[in-house]
Structures are given as C-alpha cells and as structure tokens.
Amino acid sequence: MNAFFDLIRGIGFRRGPRRLLGGIGGGIAARTGLNVWLVRALLVASFLLPVLGVGAYVLAWALLPWQDTSIPLQRALDGLARGARRS
C-alpha cells in the first residue's frame, strides 16, 4: 500500500499553502499557475454536478498530500492498523 501513496507523492501535487477549506483549490492553483479564487469558483461550480463534484473533492481531500507530504488516507489507515495490533 505504501507504493500507492509514494506514487501519489511522486506526482508533485500538494495541497496549497493558501488553504480555505481543504487546500485542494490552493494546490490546483499553485500547480497550474491559475488564480486561486478562479479555481475555487470552478470547484464550487463543480458541486452542482450531482455526485461527481463532491465525490471528486472528497477523493482529492483523502488522497492528496499536505505540504509536509503526509496523506490523510494513509494516516487514517496507519492508525487503524495500529489500533488493530493493540487489540
């Protein structure tokens, strides 16, 4: 499973330091060079799509690394594994 998360880190995308909610818009803006507010507006507009907009945002939130390269889903899975070993 670590190879999967290392592959995601290798893409070079990080959540933006200019976070408003989860940092997804800031990360996209930083990676593409677009204005952060334009990207945020496009993300909000994508939420009008029934499942796709919110689902893609949640998936991005779970999989995209923070500035320190930690990935929320990986941390959650590691925490579950540690809890299972203690039981």
N, C-alpha and C positions, 0 to 999 in steps of 0.2 A: 504494500500500500504506500510506503514511503516513496517508491519510484514514481507513482502517480503524482504525489504532491511536489516532488522535485521537478517533474515535467512542467507542472503549472508555474512553479517559481521561475523556471527557465524561460518562460515566455517574456518575462521582463515587465509585466504589468503589475503595478502596485496601486493600492488604494491611495487616493490623493491626500496630500497633507492638508489641503483646504477642504476638510470634511464638513458636510452639513448634516447628513444622516449617517450613512454607512461608508461614505468616501468613494462610492462607485463612480459618481459623476465627476468628482475631482480627479480620480485616477484616469478615467477616459479622456478628460480634457488635457491632463498633463501628457498622456501618451500620444494624443493626436494633435496637440497644439491648438485645439479649439478653445473658445471662450467657455469658462466653467459654467456660467449661467445659461448659455445656449444648450450645453449638454444636459444640464439639469432640467431645462424646459422640455427637451426631447424625451428624457426619461419619464417625466410626469405625463407627457402625451402618450407614451407607450403604455402607461397604465390603463388607458382607455381600451386597449385590446384585452378581451376577456381574461384569458389565463396567461397568455404569452408575456405581457409586460411585467406583471407582478411576479410570475414564476421565474422569468429570466433574472429579475432583480434579486430575488431570494437566492437563486442558484449562484449568481455572481457574488452575493454577500457571503455565502458559505464557502466558496472556493477561492476567491481572490485574496492574495496575501496583503497584509498590512505593510507599512513602511519597513518594519523590522523583519519581514519575510515570514512571519507566523501566519498560518492559515486557520481560520476559525473551525472549520470542519475537522481538520487534523487534530487540533487541540481538544475538541469535544470527543473524538474517537479515542484519543490517548487517555483522557480522563475516564471514559467508560472502561477501557481495558485495565487501567489501574484499579478501579473500583471492583471489577470482576476478580482480579487477582487477590484482593484483600478478603473477599468473601469465602 
